[in-house]
């Protein structure tokens, strides 16, 4: 299916014209974001934890320590939410009330399952290459000891929606005569010059890092 079904949890109830259930739109935002926030309830209290992620098809992968509270709870199959937000700009209106932001966001609801064996290794590869494409083939792979010290969860992406805010300030008609500058200040994440490890035996900057810098310079 090209669209996610609208549910009570994913329905865009405020500014619904900014919402999208298109699968391609949701995945494009999810893939551009370098981290996500995972929400769940523990002992009656809400908890939200930031973490890295990676997507392969209709599966979202998370990884962390088996001893962490979040991973101990999520692997039991409790209900969870995953959200990402890309901040694209500040919208400065003539009034503070109408000032806002440009953003692209995604909300996912569901449950997670623990992976094992080849899927666990694949999930780590997906997360590594999501963070920096090409990293999995360049760095040392996890050892058996490191794999035992890592939990990888898979979340089927079945209930999701996106919300996107663009466009100029939306001022009140009477405010257009005010002596106040209005407009949009674009924002974006950029990569700075790499800082090499001060340890000896310096290695030349690898191609996948050079590609990241080139991509950020061309954006």
Buried (B, 14 or more C-beta within 10 A) or exposed (E): EEEBEEEEBBEBEEEEEBBBBBBEBBBBBBEEBEEBBBBBEEEEEEBEBEBBBBBBEEBBBBBBEEEEEBBBBBBEEEEBBBBBBBEBBBBBBBBEEBBBBBBBBBBBBBBBBBBEEEBBBBBBBBBBBBBBEBBBEEEEEBEEEEBEEBBBBBBBBEBBBBBBBEEEBEBEEEBEEEEEEBEBEEEEEEBEEEEEEEEEEEEEEBEBBEEBBEEEEEE
